[in-house]
Amino acid sequence: MPLKINVKSGEKFVVNGAVMVAGSKGASLVLQNEAMILLEKDIMQEEEANTPAKRIYFMILLMYLDGDEGNDYKPRLMEFIEEFMNATTFADVRRALLHIVDEVHSKRYYRALKTCRSLIKYEKELLNYDEV
């Protein structure tokens, strides 16, 4: 099934590892087959990975970007997930972490990123910090 994505003017995005920038009028992309795509809002720099949920997100992001080589990051990712799991008693957080593990093992990295974004949001609310 085709996937349609609208990209804003000047917004950066990645398709199968190639960094692209939308033109002055933006762009509407239709992907006819499966491809690795990330919008600028999905991309995180290493220095931004400064909380437990963000470290998990960053590891998944690296796995997604590296494709077949992504398994090199799995031990560190599992370490971060285990640390988070041991640090929380919240059932919803623990379920989300287990869901992320399932998605990663099934190589559904984008879905894992999406779930992790909800953890980042929750973490931000819980810790009451301002950065995104």
Secondary structure, DSSP 8 states (H G I E B T S, - for coil): --EEEEE-TT-EEEETTEEEE--TT-EEEEESS---EEEGGG---GGG--SHHHHHHHHHHHHHHHGGGGGGGHHHHHHHHHHHHHH---HHHHHHHHHHHHHHHTT-HHHHHHHHHHHHHHHHHHHT----
